[in-house]
Amino acid sequence: MNRVMIAGTGSGCGKTTMTMAFLAACSRRGLRPVPFKCGPDYIDPRFHETVTGRTCRNLDLWLMGEEGVRRTLQTHGAAGDVSVVEGVMGYYDGVGPEGFASAHELSQKTATPVLLVVSVRGKGLSLCAQVQGFLRFQPNLIAGVLLNHCPKGMAQYYRDLLWQRLKVQVYGYLPPTPDHTLPSRHLGLVQAGEIEALQQIIERLGATAEETLDLEGIMALAQREDLPVAPRVDALHPGAFQGLTLAVSKDEAFCFYYEENLELLQEAGVELIEFSPLRARALPKAADGVILWGGYPELHAEAFSKNESMHRALKEAAKNGMPIYAECGGYMALHESLVSFEGQRWPMAGVFPGEAKMTPRLQNFGYCQLTARADNLLCRTGESLAAHSFHHSVSSEPSDVFEAHKLSGSGEYRSHRATRRVLAGYPHVHFAGCPQAAARFLTYCRTYHKERTHGLD
């Protein structure tokens, strides 16, 4: 399976733009690139999907485990001509002094060659020192570099410089392109669907990259053997939960989900019905359970606050024992109110007492291990889950379902709240890394299905 990683020297160096440019150029040549994203990011994958028309899947060593990552990359990458993996942060940046779950570790675990994106802005010979540092820091699979912010007239100068001093090959460049800049906000890039001129940006990037990237050289570099993958054996085996129906949120406010979470549920036989918490007046009638994903409820608080019909539907579902699992933004929506960055208080669904309040900084950011302090929809007492938190809001009410141990070693905190069959909290999980948790949730849904269809208590 052909594969290549586009990594960077750090956040903001241009990884996403370079990845989009390469994907677009491949598509213009009639190739079938399959996009992947290193780490837990929800936003960058939507850009890759817009470019290629193909699903972009995450590859996260903490959330999915090494075998889960290899299986996802091999299974889905084999469907195209080349798998293109965008790195995360700087190439070596991960958890702790060893850089766990970094782009570097992912490339090593999957034997994926790496092209390092380096901005040449404001650099001359110092560019060589920077690249040499990445090459010598520790064993790696860096096979060449891609130059960002490089004027056409300077491309040959940098190419010669890096070859003469380091024998490092340059596989292309992107010139300064202010009109290609992707806007950002507090959780990262603005979502792909919100950028009106995105298709024009993609077309310009693809046309530029066809001229400035060595596509043939990169495709030759990408030629690699298939990854050995063990067959999946877990509680989410095909058809295990045939006949169940889940309502899953999907709109501009509740859209942070891993595509593979949905696929694993469907493989287990579950029918998924998408609904918009912002616009739907009720939950789907066939639903045996609800999943409220994270997203940007703070940006759409006014719209959700006015959907009182949905507020009542969620409260009634919880009261009647329908299993509801909510992550991050979904958890925020289940509070009585949400306080925006500006201090405006908006009514929410009111499944849980208290308010979610936006703050200027990230709260409990990063990977964590959740250990259950009590039985809940996902775990029995004492069982653990790999998770990731990325949010600016805080709840006014205490959490007590899980003990969260930060992987960085920087502390512990309590996570999640629960009622009879509702579990909600800020951390996100990936079902590929915890199929038993997804199966436990579906077991509760199956019980509810029997209760509502056969009148059982």
KELOMI-692324 format. One record per residue (C-alpha): residue number from 1; residue in three letters; x, y, z. Coordinates in steps of 0.5 Angstrom, whole numbers, plus 500, padded with zeros to 3 digits. Layout:
<nodes>
+-----+------+-----+-----+-----+
|  nr | rest |  c1 |  c2 |  c3 |
+-----+------+-----+-----+-----+
| NUM |  ALA |   X |   Y |   Z |
...
+-----+------+-----+-----+-----+
</nodes>
This chain:
<nodes>
+-----+------+-----+-----+-----+
|  nr | rest |  c1 |  c2 |  c3 |
+-----+------+-----+-----+-----+
|   1 |  MET | 500 | 500 | 500 |
|   2 |  ASN | 503 | 507 | 498 |
|   3 |  ARG | 503 | 512 | 503 |
|   4 |  VAL | 507 | 518 | 505 |
|   5 |  MET | 506 | 523 | 511 |
|   6 |  ILE | 506 | 530 | 511 |
|   7 |  ALA | 509 | 533 | 517 |
|   8 |  GLY | 512 | 540 | 520 |
|   9 |  THR | 517 | 543 | 524 |
|  10 |  GLY | 511 | 546 | 528 |
|  11 |  SER | 504 | 548 | 529 |
|  12 |  GLY | 503 | 554 | 523 |
|  13 |  CYS | 508 | 552 | 519 |
|  14 |  GLY | 503 | 550 | 513 |
|  15 |  LYS | 502 | 543 | 514 |
|  16 |  THR | 494 | 543 | 512 |
|  17 |  THR | 495 | 547 | 507 |
|  18 |  MET | 501 | 543 | 504 |
|  19 |  THR | 497 | 537 | 505 |
|  20 |  MET | 491 | 540 | 501 |
|  21 |  ALA | 495 | 542 | 496 |
|  22 |  PHE | 498 | 535 | 495 |
|  23 |  LEU | 491 | 532 | 495 |
|  24 |  ALA | 488 | 537 | 490 |
|  25 |  ALA | 494 | 536 | 485 |
|  26 |  CYS | 494 | 528 | 486 |
|  27 |  SER | 486 | 529 | 484 |
|  28 |  ARG | 488 | 533 | 478 |
|  29 |  ARG | 492 | 528 | 475 |
|  30 |  GLY | 487 | 523 | 476 |
|  31 |  LEU | 490 | 519 | 482 |
|  32 |  ARG | 486 | 517 | 488 |
|  33 |  PRO | 489 | 520 | 494 |
|  34 |  VAL | 486 | 517 | 501 |
|  35 |  PRO | 487 | 522 | 507 |
|  36 |  PHE | 488 | 521 | 514 |
|  37 |  LYS | 490 | 525 | 520 |
|  38 |  CYS | 495 | 524 | 525 |
|  39 |  GLY | 492 | 525 | 532 |
|  40 |  PRO | 485 | 527 | 535 |
|  41 |  ASP | 483 | 533 | 531 |
|  42 |  TYR | 476 | 534 | 528 |
|  43 |  ILE | 477 | 540 | 524 |
|  44 |  ASP | 483 | 538 | 519 |
|  45 |  PRO | 480 | 532 | 516 |
|  46 |  ARG | 474 | 536 | 514 |
|  47 |  PHE | 478 | 540 | 509 |
|  48 |  HIS | 481 | 533 | 506 |
|  49 |  GLU | 475 | 531 | 505 |
|  50 |  THR | 473 | 537 | 501 |
|  51 |  VAL | 479 | 536 | 497 |
|  52 |  THR | 478 | 529 | 495 |
|  53 |  GLY | 471 | 527 | 496 |
|  54 |  ARG | 473 | 521 | 500 |
|  55 |  THR | 473 | 520 | 508 |
|  56 |  CYS | 479 | 522 | 512 |
|  57 |  ARG | 480 | 518 | 518 |
|  58 |  ASN | 484 | 519 | 524 |
|  59 |  LEU | 490 | 515 | 526 |
|  60 |  ASP | 491 | 516 | 534 |
|  61 |  LEU | 496 | 512 | 538 |
|  62 |  TRP | 493 | 513 | 544 |
|  63 |  LEU | 485 | 513 | 543 |
|  64 |  MET | 486 | 507 | 538 |
|  65 |  GLY | 492 | 503 | 540 |
|  66 |  GLU | 497 | 501 | 535 |
|  67 |  GLU | 493 | 495 | 532 |
|  68 |  GLY | 487 | 500 | 531 |
|  69 |  VAL | 492 | 505 | 527 |
|  70 |  ARG | 495 | 500 | 523 |
|  71 |  ARG | 488 | 497 | 521 |
|  72 |  THR | 485 | 503 | 519 |
|  73 |  LEU | 491 | 505 | 515 |
|  74 |  GLN | 491 | 499 | 511 |
|  75 |  THR | 484 | 497 | 511 |
|  76 |  HIS | 482 | 504 | 508 |
|  77 |  GLY | 489 | 506 | 505 |
|  78 |  ALA | 488 | 500 | 500 |
|  79 |  ALA | 482 | 503 | 497 |
|  80 |  GLY | 486 | 508 | 493 |
|  81 |  ASP | 493 | 510 | 490 |
|  82 |  VAL | 496 | 513 | 495 |
|  83 |  SER | 495 | 514 | 503 |
|  84 |  VAL | 497 | 521 | 505 |
|  85 |  VAL | 497 | 522 | 513 |
|  86 |  GLU | 498 | 530 | 515 |
|  87 |  GLY | 502 | 530 | 522 |
|  88 |  VAL | 500 | 534 | 528 |
|  89 |  MET | 504 | 540 | 531 |
|  90 |  GLY | 511 | 539 | 530 |
|  91 |  TYR | 514 | 532 | 528 |
|  92 |  TYR | 516 | 530 | 534 |
|  93 |  ASP | 511 | 533 | 539 |
|  94 |  GLY | 507 | 529 | 543 |
|  95 |  VAL | 506 | 527 | 550 |
|  96 |  GLY | 512 | 527 | 555 |
|  97 |  PRO | 519 | 527 | 554 |
|  98 |  GLU | 519 | 521 | 549 |
|  99 |  GLY | 514 | 525 | 545 |
| 100 |  PHE | 508 | 519 | 545 |
| 101 |  ALA | 503 | 519 | 540 |
| 102 |  SER | 507 | 524 | 536 |
| 103 |  ALA | 507 | 524 | 528 |
| 104 |  HIS | 514 | 521 | 529 |
| 105 |  GLU | 512 | 515 | 533 |
| 106 |  LEU | 506 | 514 | 528 |
| 107 |  SER | 511 | 514 | 522 |
| 108 |  GLN | 515 | 509 | 526 |
| 109 |  LYS | 510 | 505 | 528 |
| 110 |  THR | 507 | 504 | 521 |
| 111 |  ALA | 513 | 505 | 517 |
| 112 |  THR | 511 | 511 | 513 |
| 113 |  PRO | 516 | 516 | 510 |
| 114 |  VAL | 516 | 523 | 512 |
| 115 |  LEU | 516 | 529 | 508 |
| 116 |  LEU | 518 | 535 | 513 |
| 117 |  VAL | 514 | 542 | 511 |
| 118 |  VAL | 519 | 548 | 513 |
| 119 |  SER | 517 | 555 | 512 |
| 120 |  VAL | 523 | 559 | 509 |
| 121 |  ARG | 520 | 566 | 511 |
| 122 |  GLY | 526 | 570 | 514 |
| 123 |  LYS | 531 | 564 | 513 |
| 124 |  GLY | 538 | 563 | 509 |
| 125 |  LEU | 543 | 558 | 511 |
| 126 |  SER | 539 | 558 | 518 |
| 127 |  LEU | 534 | 553 | 514 |
| 128 |  CYS | 540 | 548 | 514 |
| 129 |  ALA | 541 | 548 | 521 |
| 130 |  GLN | 533 | 547 | 523 |
| 131 |  VAL | 533 | 541 | 518 |
| 132 |  GLN | 539 | 538 | 520 |
| 133 |  GLY | 536 | 539 | 527 |
| 134 |  PHE | 530 | 535 | 525 |
| 135 |  LEU | 534 | 529 | 522 |
| 136 |  ARG | 539 | 528 | 527 |
| 137 |  PHE | 535 | 529 | 533 |
| 138 |  GLN | 533 | 521 | 533 |
| 139 |  PRO | 532 | 516 | 528 |
| 140 |  ASN | 527 | 518 | 524 |
| 141 |  LEU | 524 | 516 | 517 |
| 142 |  ILE | 524 | 524 | 514 |
| 143 |  ALA | 526 | 523 | 506 |
| 144 |  GLY | 526 | 530 | 504 |
| 145 |  VAL | 523 | 537 | 505 |
| 146 |  LEU | 517 | 541 | 502 |
| 147 |  LEU | 518 | 549 | 503 |
| 148 |  ASN | 513 | 553 | 505 |
| 149 |  HIS | 512 | 561 | 503 |
| 150 |  CYS | 518 | 560 | 498 |
| 151 |  PRO | 518 | 565 | 492 |
| 152 |  LYS | 519 | 562 | 486 |
| 153 |  GLY | 525 | 565 | 484 |
| 154 |  MET | 528 | 563 | 491 |
| 155 |  ALA | 526 | 555 | 490 |
| 156 |  GLN | 532 | 553 | 486 |
| 157 |  TYR | 537 | 557 | 491 |
| 158 |  TYR | 534 | 553 | 497 |
| 159 |  ARG | 534 | 547 | 493 |
| 160 |  ASP | 541 | 547 | 492 |
| 161 |  LEU | 543 | 550 | 499 |
| 162 |  LEU | 540 | 544 | 502 |
| 163 |  TRP | 543 | 539 | 498 |
| 164 |  GLN | 550 | 542 | 498 |
| 165 |  ARG | 550 | 542 | 506 |
| 166 |  LEU | 546 | 536 | 508 |
| 167 |  LYS | 544 | 532 | 502 |
| 168 |  VAL | 537 | 533 | 503 |
| 169 |  GLN | 532 | 533 | 497 |
| 170 |  VAL | 527 | 538 | 496 |
| 171 |  TYR | 520 | 535 | 493 |
| 172 |  GLY | 517 | 542 | 492 |
| 173 |  TYR | 515 | 548 | 495 |
| 174 |  LEU | 509 | 553 | 495 |
| 175 |  PRO | 510 | 560 | 494 |
| 176 |  PRO | 507 | 566 | 499 |
| 177 |  THR | 499 | 565 | 498 |
| 178 |  PRO | 495 | 570 | 502 |
| 179 |  ASP | 489 | 569 | 498 |
| 180 |  HIS | 490 | 561 | 500 |
| 181 |  THR | 490 | 563 | 508 |
| 182 |  LEU | 485 | 559 | 512 |
| 183 |  PRO | 481 | 563 | 518 |
| 184 |  SER | 482 | 560 | 525 |
| 185 |  ARG | 478 | 561 | 531 |
| 186 |  HIS | 479 | 559 | 539 |
| 187 |  LEU | 479 | 551 | 537 |
| 188 |  GLY | 483 | 551 | 531 |
| 189 |  LEU | 481 | 553 | 523 |
| 190 |  VAL | 474 | 555 | 522 |
| 191 |  GLN | 470 | 549 | 519 |
| 192 |  ALA | 471 | 547 | 512 |
| 193 |  GLY | 463 | 548 | 511 |
| 194 |  GLU | 463 | 555 | 513 |
| 195 |  ILE | 469 | 558 | 508 |
| 196 |  GLU | 465 | 560 | 502 |
| 197 |  ALA | 471 | 561 | 497 |
| 198 |  LEU | 474 | 554 | 499 |
| 199 |  GLN | 473 | 551 | 493 |
| 200 |  GLN | 476 | 556 | 489 |
| 201 |  ILE | 482 | 556 | 494 |
| 202 |  ILE | 483 | 548 | 493 |
| 203 |  GLU | 483 | 549 | 485 |
| 204 |  ARG | 488 | 555 | 486 |
| 205 |  LEU | 492 | 550 | 491 |
| 206 |  GLY | 492 | 544 | 486 |
| 207 |  ALA | 494 | 548 | 480 |
| 208 |  THR | 500 | 551 | 484 |
| 209 |  ALA | 502 | 544 | 487 |
| 210 |  GLU | 502 | 541 | 480 |
| 211 |  GLU | 507 | 546 | 478 |
| 212 |  THR | 511 | 546 | 484 |
| 213 |  LEU | 511 | 539 | 487 |
| 214 |  ASP | 515 | 533 | 485 |
| 215 |  LEU | 509 | 529 | 484 |
| 216 |  GLU | 512 | 523 | 481 |
| 217 |  GLY | 518 | 523 | 486 |
| 218 |  ILE | 513 | 523 | 492 |
| 219 |  MET | 509 | 518 | 489 |
| 220 |  ALA | 516 | 514 | 488 |
| 221 |  LEU | 518 | 515 | 495 |
| 222 |  ALA | 511 | 513 | 497 |
| 223 |  GLN | 511 | 506 | 495 |
| 224 |  ARG | 511 | 501 | 501 |
| 225 |  GLU | 509 | 494 | 503 |
| 226 |  ASP | 503 | 493 | 506 |
| 227 |  LEU | 502 | 493 | 513 |
| 228 |  PRO | 501 | 486 | 517 |
| 229 |  VAL | 494 | 487 | 520 |
| 230 |  ALA | 491 | 482 | 525 |
| 231 |  PRO | 483 | 480 | 524 |
| 232 |  ARG | 479 | 484 | 529 |
| 233 |  VAL | 476 | 480 | 535 |
| 234 |  ASP | 471 | 484 | 540 |
| 235 |  ALA | 464 | 485 | 542 |
| 236 |  LEU | 462 | 490 | 536 |
| 237 |  HIS | 463 | 484 | 531 |
| 238 |  PRO | 458 | 484 | 525 |
| 239 |  GLY | 451 | 484 | 526 |
| 240 |  ALA | 452 | 484 | 534 |
| 241 |  PHE | 447 | 489 | 535 |
| 242 |  GLN | 442 | 488 | 529 |
| 243 |  GLY | 435 | 491 | 530 |
| 244 |  LEU | 438 | 497 | 534 |
| 245 |  THR | 437 | 505 | 532 |
| 246 |  LEU | 441 | 510 | 534 |
| 247 |  ALA | 440 | 518 | 533 |
| 248 |  VAL | 446 | 521 | 532 |
| 249 |  SER | 447 | 529 | 532 |
| 250 |  LYS | 450 | 532 | 526 |
| 251 |  ASP | 449 | 540 | 524 |
| 252 |  GLU | 454 | 546 | 525 |
| 253 |  ALA | 454 | 546 | 532 |
| 254 |  PHE | 454 | 538 | 534 |
| 255 |  CYS | 459 | 535 | 529 |
| 256 |  PHE | 465 | 533 | 532 |
| 257 |  TYR | 465 | 526 | 531 |
| 258 |  TYR | 470 | 520 | 528 |
| 259 |  GLU | 468 | 517 | 522 |
| 260 |  GLU | 470 | 510 | 524 |
| 261 |  ASN | 465 | 511 | 531 |
| 262 |  LEU | 460 | 511 | 526 |
| 263 |  GLU | 462 | 505 | 521 |
| 264 |  LEU | 464 | 501 | 527 |
| 265 |  LEU | 456 | 502 | 530 |
| 266 |  GLN | 454 | 500 | 523 |
| 267 |  GLU | 458 | 494 | 522 |
| 268 |  ALA | 455 | 492 | 529 |
| 269 |  GLY | 448 | 492 | 525 |
| 270 |  VAL | 446 | 499 | 528 |
| 271 |  GLU | 442 | 503 | 524 |
| 272 |  LEU | 444 | 511 | 525 |
| 273 |  ILE | 439 | 516 | 524 |
| 274 |  GLU | 442 | 523 | 523 |
| 275 |  PHE | 438 | 529 | 527 |
| 276 |  SER | 440 | 536 | 528 |
| 277 |  PRO | 439 | 539 | 535 |
| 278 |  LEU | 439 | 546 | 532 |
| 279 |  ARG | 433 | 545 | 528 |
| 280 |  ALA | 429 | 538 | 529 |
| 281 |  ARG | 423 | 539 | 533 |
| 282 |  ALA | 423 | 532 | 536 |
| 283 |  LEU | 428 | 526 | 536 |
| 284 |  PRO | 427 | 520 | 531 |
| 285 |  LYS | 421 | 516 | 533 |
| 286 |  ALA | 425 | 510 | 532 |
| 287 |  ALA | 431 | 511 | 536 |
| 288 |  ASP | 433 | 506 | 542 |
| 289 |  GLY | 439 | 511 | 544 |
| 290 |  VAL | 442 | 518 | 543 |
| 291 |  ILE | 449 | 520 | 541 |
| 292 |  LEU | 450 | 528 | 542 |
| 293 |  TRP | 457 | 529 | 539 |
| 294 |  GLY | 461 | 535 | 541 |
| 295 |  GLY | 462 | 541 | 536 |
| 296 |  TYR | 461 | 549 | 537 |
| 297 |  PRO | 454 | 550 | 541 |
| 298 |  GLU | 457 | 556 | 544 |
| 299 |  LEU | 457 | 559 | 537 |
| 300 |  HIS | 450 | 557 | 536 |
| 301 |  ALA | 447 | 558 | 543 |
| 302 |  GLU | 442 | 563 | 541 |
| 303 |  ALA | 439 | 558 | 535 |
| 304 |  PHE | 439 | 552 | 540 |
| 305 |  SER | 436 | 556 | 546 |
| 306 |  LYS | 430 | 557 | 542 |
| 307 |  ASN | 429 | 550 | 540 |
| 308 |  GLU | 425 | 549 | 546 |
| 309 |  SER | 421 | 543 | 543 |
| 310 |  MET | 428 | 539 | 542 |
| 311 |  HIS | 430 | 541 | 550 |
| 312 |  ARG | 423 | 538 | 552 |
| 313 |  ALA | 425 | 532 | 547 |
| 314 |  LEU | 431 | 530 | 550 |
| 315 |  LYS | 429 | 531 | 558 |
| 316 |  GLU | 423 | 527 | 556 |
| 317 |  ALA | 428 | 521 | 553 |
| 318 |  ALA | 432 | 522 | 559 |
| 319 |  LYS | 426 | 521 | 564 |
| 320 |  ASN | 424 | 515 | 560 |
| 321 |  GLY | 430 | 511 | 560 |
| 322 |  MET | 433 | 512 | 553 |
| 323 |  PRO | 440 | 512 | 553 |
| 324 |  ILE | 444 | 518 | 552 |
| 325 |  TYR | 451 | 519 | 551 |
| 326 |  ALA | 454 | 526 | 550 |
| 327 |  GLU | 461 | 529 | 549 |
| 328 |  CYS | 464 | 536 | 550 |
| 329 |  GLY | 459 | 540 | 546 |
| 330 |  GLY | 453 | 535 | 547 |
| 331 |  TYR | 455 | 535 | 554 |
| 332 |  MET | 454 | 543 | 554 |
| 333 |  ALA | 448 | 543 | 551 |
| 334 |  LEU | 445 | 538 | 556 |
| 335 |  HIS | 446 | 544 | 562 |
| 336 |  GLU | 440 | 548 | 564 |
| 337 |  SER | 444 | 554 | 561 |
| 338 |  LEU | 450 | 556 | 557 |
| 339 |  VAL | 454 | 563 | 558 |
| 340 |  SER | 458 | 565 | 552 |
| 341 |  PHE | 465 | 569 | 551 |
| 342 |  GLU | 461 | 575 | 552 |
| 343 |  GLY | 457 | 573 | 558 |
| 344 |  GLN | 450 | 572 | 555 |
| 345 |  ARG | 446 | 567 | 558 |
| 346 |  TRP | 443 | 562 | 553 |
| 347 |  PRO | 437 | 557 | 556 |
| 348 |  MET | 440 | 549 | 554 |
| 349 |  ALA | 436 | 543 | 555 |
| 350 |  GLY | 436 | 542 | 562 |
| 351 |  VAL | 437 | 535 | 563 |
| 352 |  PHE | 443 | 536 | 568 |
| 353 |  PRO | 442 | 542 | 573 |
| 354 |  GLY | 448 | 548 | 572 |
| 355 |  GLU | 451 | 552 | 567 |
| 356 |  ALA | 457 | 551 | 562 |
| 357 |  LYS | 461 | 557 | 562 |
| 358 |  MET | 466 | 559 | 556 |
| 359 |  THR | 473 | 561 | 559 |
| 360 |  PRO | 479 | 565 | 555 |
| 361 |  ARG | 483 | 558 | 556 |
| 362 |  LEU | 483 | 551 | 554 |
| 363 |  GLN | 481 | 547 | 560 |
| 364 |  ASN | 484 | 540 | 562 |
| 365 |  PHE | 487 | 540 | 555 |
| 366 |  GLY | 490 | 533 | 552 |
| 367 |  TYR | 490 | 526 | 553 |
| 368 |  CYS | 487 | 522 | 559 |
| 369 |  GLN | 486 | 516 | 562 |
| 370 |  LEU | 479 | 515 | 565 |
| 371 |  THR | 478 | 510 | 570 |
| 372 |  ALA | 470 | 509 | 572 |
| 373 |  ARG | 469 | 511 | 579 |
| 374 |  ALA | 462 | 508 | 578 |
| 375 |  ASP | 458 | 503 | 573 |
| 376 |  ASN | 456 | 507 | 567 |
| 377 |  LEU | 453 | 507 | 560 |
| 378 |  LEU | 461 | 506 | 558 |
| 379 |  CYS | 464 | 502 | 564 |
| 380 |  ARG | 464 | 498 | 570 |
| 381 |  THR | 467 | 501 | 576 |
| 382 |  GLY | 474 | 500 | 575 |
| 383 |  GLU | 475 | 500 | 568 |
| 384 |  SER | 479 | 505 | 564 |
| 385 |  LEU | 478 | 508 | 557 |
| 386 |  ALA | 483 | 512 | 553 |
| 387 |  ALA | 480 | 519 | 552 |
| 388 |  HIS | 482 | 526 | 549 |
| 389 |  SER | 479 | 533 | 552 |
| 390 |  PHE | 479 | 540 | 548 |
| 391 |  HIS | 475 | 545 | 551 |
| 392 |  HIS | 474 | 552 | 553 |
| 393 |  SER | 468 | 551 | 558 |
| 394 |  VAL | 467 | 549 | 565 |
| 395 |  SER | 461 | 546 | 568 |
| 396 |  SER | 458 | 550 | 575 |
| 397 |  GLU | 457 | 543 | 578 |
| 398 |  PRO | 462 | 537 | 580 |
| 399 |  SER | 463 | 531 | 576 |
| 400 |  ASP | 464 | 525 | 579 |
| 401 |  VAL | 463 | 519 | 574 |
| 402 |  PHE | 471 | 518 | 572 |
| 403 |  GLU | 477 | 519 | 575 |
| 404 |  ALA | 481 | 523 | 569 |
| 405 |  HIS | 489 | 522 | 569 |
| 406 |  LYS | 492 | 526 | 565 |
| 407 |  LEU | 497 | 523 | 560 |
| 408 |  SER | 502 | 529 | 561 |
| 409 |  GLY | 503 | 527 | 568 |
| 410 |  SER | 500 | 534 | 570 |
| 411 |  GLY | 495 | 532 | 574 |
| 412 |  GLU | 488 | 529 | 575 |
| 413 |  TYR | 481 | 531 | 575 |
| 414 |  ARG | 474 | 528 | 576 |
| 415 |  SER | 470 | 527 | 569 |
| 416 |  HIS | 463 | 526 | 567 |
| 417 |  ARG | 456 | 526 | 570 |
| 418 |  ALA | 450 | 521 | 570 |
| 419 |  THR | 443 | 520 | 571 |
| 420 |  ARG | 440 | 513 | 570 |
| 421 |  ARG | 441 | 512 | 563 |
| 422 |  VAL | 445 | 519 | 561 |
| 423 |  LEU | 452 | 519 | 561 |
| 424 |  ALA | 456 | 526 | 559 |
| 425 |  GLY | 462 | 529 | 560 |
| 426 |  TYR | 468 | 533 | 556 |
| 427 |  PRO | 473 | 528 | 554 |
| 428 |  HIS | 472 | 524 | 547 |
| 429 |  VAL | 473 | 517 | 546 |
| 430 |  HIS | 474 | 513 | 539 |
| 431 |  PHE | 471 | 506 | 539 |
| 432 |  ALA | 476 | 503 | 535 |
| 433 |  GLY | 480 | 503 | 542 |
| 434 |  CYS | 474 | 502 | 546 |
| 435 |  PRO | 470 | 497 | 543 |
| 436 |  GLN | 467 | 494 | 549 |
| 437 |  ALA | 465 | 501 | 551 |
| 438 |  ALA | 461 | 502 | 545 |
| 439 |  ALA | 458 | 495 | 546 |
| 440 |  ARG | 456 | 496 | 553 |
| 441 |  PHE | 452 | 503 | 551 |
| 442 |  LEU | 449 | 499 | 545 |
| 443 |  THR | 447 | 493 | 551 |
| 444 |  TYR | 443 | 499 | 554 |
| 445 |  CYS | 440 | 501 | 548 |
| 446 |  ARG | 438 | 494 | 547 |
| 447 |  THR | 434 | 494 | 554 |
| 448 |  TYR | 431 | 500 | 552 |
| 449 |  HIS | 428 | 497 | 546 |
| 450 |  LYS | 425 | 491 | 549 |
| 451 |  GLU | 422 | 496 | 554 |
| 452 |  ARG | 419 | 501 | 549 |
| 453 |  THR | 417 | 495 | 544 |
| 454 |  HIS | 414 | 490 | 549 |
| 455 |  GLY | 412 | 494 | 555 |
| 456 |  LEU | 418 | 491 | 560 |
| 457 |  ASP | 420 | 495 | 566 |
+-----+------+-----+-----+-----+
</nodes>
